[in-house]
Amino acid sequence: MVKRKRFQAAAALGAALLLAVSACSQGSTTKQPEAGSSQSSGPAHIKIAYQQWGPGVVMKNFLTGVKSEYEAAHPGSQVEIVPVVASENDYYTKIQLMMRSPNTAPDIVYEDTFLINSDITAGYLRPLDDYIKNWDQWSQFEDTAKGAARGQDGKTYGIPDGTDTRALWYNKQIFQKAGLPADWHPKTWDDVLSAARTIKQKVPGVIPFNMYSGKPMGEASAMQGFEMLLYGTKDTLYNYDQKKWVVGSQGFKDSLNFVKTVFSEGLAPSPKDALSPNMGSKVGTELLPQQKLAIDLDGSWIYGNWLKSGAKPWPQWSTVLGQTAMPTQDGGGKGKVSLSGGWTWAIPAKSKNPDAAWDFIKTLQTQKNAAKYATDGAQIAVRKDVAADAAYKSSSASTQFFTDLVSVTVYRPALPEYPKVSNEIITAMESVMTGQSSPDDAAKNYDQAVEGIVGGKDKTTTQSTGQ
Amino acid sequence: MTTTVAPTAAATPSTGKRPRAAKLVRMLPLSPAIGLMLVFLAGPIIYCVYAAFTNMALTGTGAANVKFVGLENFRKAFSSSAFTNSIWLTLVFTLISAIIGQNTLGLGLSLLMRRSTKVVRNFVGTAVIGAWVLPEVVAAYLLSAFFNDDGTLNVMLHAVGLPGQDWLYGAPIIAVSLANIWRGTAFSMLVYSAALSEIPKEIEESAEMDGAGGWRRLAFVTLPMITRAIMTNLMLITLQTLSVFGLIYAMTRGGPGTKSQTLPLYMYEQAFSFSQIGYGTAIALVMLAIGAVFSLIYLRGLNSEAA
């Protein structure tokens, strides 16, 4: 029996640990291989990894096009496209695991800007400065976009391919049924709530309001849900003047209270539906096109679903849906709020063919290809020449609106700790939306967790100035 | 005569040594296996214990510079309400699904099957073992359909006029516990069937002759005779249940909120969703400690029985 017990214990431990260990071949991740050391890049096999979003194939089609262009220009070279089909957080975990070992590291990886600093600190990415030095296209990129891919060491680790802004999408037909104005401009949070309440009352069977919330939607909940609220209060996440994370702020509690209000009053999808990992594609491909959702706090790219090449073609969207900016809490400040993120193409430190990878990124980022992706992928352009392109500007009914929001937009604190802080935000949201905690308790837990993440009380502040 | 005695006498002093050497030689073929065990079993365990005391992570500072942080991970765990919540849920889950559910149901079924006809025995046996043989994810999928808002369970409850509820959302820890009972009862049933078949018929018959009724025979004759099997069964299913992951993950992902987040799910979330490997392995060690405490309790039960 004793033996059996030991065996059980050992087996249980072993099983738990094998998981952990397989993720932990440390090696020399701190050493940065030199970039651009060898000049000639002969025929090479390049692996490019990106996130496959639900049923959408825009990126896949785009990459397949660039692949044939590249292979034609570089005879003998081979490009392997590796779609990583995963939900938000799972994608980051999967590519981090891939980048840990030279055996599995892709040569090019699609990195969300919110994670790039964390992965730079982890030593997963290769600085691109030596390549960029000789690249005439870099001057075409907007400065804010360049900043998004810069590490704390001042080096650039990724080439941005687009950005985004966020606002309220609303269904004009449902608004009409509810007796609300078709040209809607809410000035405060209360305006949004009262419109949602009217819809709940007058148009039964329709979900009045959607905001992403909780762990399954990962970063979409934190940024596009919570921070769209928080940055409309007087508070922020990080104080740049004091270089400290903000805790104990009233804005944080107010934002959680907003989450509580929409879920407890039934103004949002039921928490059960909202916690489905597929909520993102469900909103884009079902709820909005089937006119079952009246107001959606969402990104500029969502119409990509409804293009002819999208997951759910819906040509009428441009007349049915309107866009309006998310107001600040009480109409103060700039009156509206938006957050921006975006993705970059980066080369992992353990890539075996960095030179060829760079050549491929250059092909991805020609003016022609960048314009094609900005249009098909429903992105806000980060290249000046693309942004000025008439075809891009008129590519969708909402392009101008979302491009204009760039003037008020906020970027997340792009620090290595941010992903962990973001996890604490979505944990707090989920506990509030399911009624497990009060907003005050959830905020208190968040404060404690943030102190733990950033290393003690002296690294936090209760003052939000400096944003 | 002398020739035969002499070698024996000469050999006597070395008896302490030679068989040991011989034993070592005989062990030699085992060495590759032992080596493999050391590398693939002991290695990871030692590595895990080491990782639990570091800030190892999948991204950020903990990925590039792994630092020794002492007891920090454990301090963090025990001051976190999410962690204490998951310990509590793990204990509830183990108590309901293993100690109460699988154990008593398995015992009850094996007692009933002893007295039933062969047809019934085969039928029940196949049904129960079928649930056990199904792959975990398939079972979880079936059970999700069963406990769903418009699933079979609610349809049945409505049919007899009882109010249903959304089990996976409203009472997730109960739903996954019931699921684990459904899946794991077969194991206990097999253990008890084997133990019961060992009891000599005469003992029970003589108890019956002495006038002991069904319940008294069970309490004073049958159960005491299978105490060892009960303890063994309890220990094995407790350890199995403590580490159940796939079933819960596939049914509820530990949610909604953290309402069904047992320790293995909490560990997975922290280590792989939130990238904190060091913290995750520290939780694995805590899990191991809980398993060890349970094992010790059962082992005491077994030993006092043997004495």
Contacts between the chains, C-beta under 8 A, distances in Angstrom:
chain1	res1	chain2	res2	distance
A	1	B	232	7.0
A	1	B	235	8.0
A	1	B	299	6.6
A	1	B	302	5.9
A	2	B	299	7.2
A	5	B	235	7.0
A	5	B	295	4.8
A	5	B	299	6.6
A	8	B	235	8.0
A	8	B	236	7.3
A	8	B	239	5.0
A	8	B	291	7.5
A	8	B	295	7.4
A	9	B	239	7.7
A	9	B	288	6.5
A	9	B	291	6.1
A	9	B	292	6.2
A	9	B	295	6.9
A	10	B	41	6.4
A	10	B	45	6.9
A	12	B	239	6.5
A	12	B	242	7.7
A	12	B	243	5.4
A	12	B	287	7.6
A	12	B	288	6.6
A	12	B	291	6.1
A	13	B	45	5.3
A	13	B	48	6.7
A	13	B	284	7.0
A	13	B	288	5.2
A	14	B	41	5.1
A	14	B	44	5.7
A	14	B	45	6.1
A	15	B	243	7.5
A	16	B	48	7.1
A	16	B	243	7.5
A	16	B	264	7.8
A	16	B	267	7.3
A	16	B	281	7.7
A	16	B	284	4.2
A	16	B	287	7.1
A	16	B	288	7.8
A	17	B	44	4.2
A	17	B	45	6.0
A	17	B	47	6.6
A	17	B	48	3.6
A	17	B	281	6.8
A	17	B	284	6.6
A	18	B	44	5.3
A	19	B	271	7.6
A	19	B	272	7.9
A	20	B	44	7.9
A	20	B	47	7.8
A	20	B	48	5.9
A	20	B	51	6.1
A	20	B	271	6.3
A	20	B	277	5.7
A	20	B	280	6.4
A	20	B	281	5.1
A	20	B	284	7.2
A	21	B	43	8.0
A	21	B	44	4.8
A	21	B	47	5.4
A	21	B	48	7.1
A	23	B	58	6.5
A	23	B	271	7.8
A	23	B	272	7.6
A	23	B	277	6.1
A	24	B	47	7.4
A	24	B	51	6.7
A	24	B	56	6.4
A	24	B	277	6.1
A	26	B	66	6.4
A	29	B	63	6.6
A	29	B	64	5.4
A	30	B	64	5.0
A	30	B	65	6.7
A	89	B	273	4.8
A	89	B	274	7.8
A	90	B	273	7.4
A	92	B	59	7.3
A	92	B	275	7.6
A	93	B	58	6.5
A	93	B	272	5.3
A	93	B	273	6.6
A	93	B	275	6.8
A	96	B	58	4.5
A	96	B	59	5.4
A	96	B	63	7.7
A	96	B	275	6.8
A	97	B	58	7.1
A	100	B	58	7.9
A	115	B	59	6.9
A	118	B	59	4.5
A	118	B	60	4.5
A	119	B	59	5.4
A	121	B	59	7.6
A	121	B	60	5.2
A	121	B	61	5.4
A	121	B	63	7.4
A	121	B	64	6.1
A	122	B	57	7.5
A	122	B	58	7.5
A	122	B	59	4.6
A	122	B	60	5.8
A	122	B	61	7.7
A	122	B	62	7.9
A	122	B	63	3.3
A	122	B	64	5.2
A	123	B	63	6.7
A	123	B	64	4.1
A	124	B	59	7.3
A	124	B	63	7.2
A	214	B	255	8.0
A	215	B	255	7.3
A	215	B	269	7.9
A	215	B	273	7.6
A	216	B	253	7.2
A	216	B	255	7.7
A	271	B	169	7.8
A	271	B	256	6.2
A	272	B	166	6.9
A	272	B	169	4.6
A	272	B	256	6.5
A	275	B	255	5.9
A	275	B	256	5.6
A	277	B	253	7.9
A	416	B	60	4.6
A	416	B	61	6.2
A	417	B	60	7.1
A	419	B	59	6.7
A	419	B	60	7.1
A	419	B	275	7.2
A	420	B	60	7.2
A	420	B	274	6.8
A	420	B	275	7.8
A	420	B	276	7.8
A	423	B	273	7.6
A	423	B	274	4.8
A	427	B	82	7.4
A	430	B	255	7.4
A	430	B	256	7.5
A	430	B	257	5.3
A	430	B	258	8.0
A	431	B	257	5.3
A	431	B	258	7.2
A	434	B	255	7.7
A	434	B	256	4.7
A	434	B	257	3.9
A	434	B	259	7.4
A	436	B	257	4.3
A	436	B	258	7.0
A	436	B	259	7.1
A	445	B	81	6.4
A	448	B	79	7.8
A	449	B	80	7.7
A	452	B	76	5.8
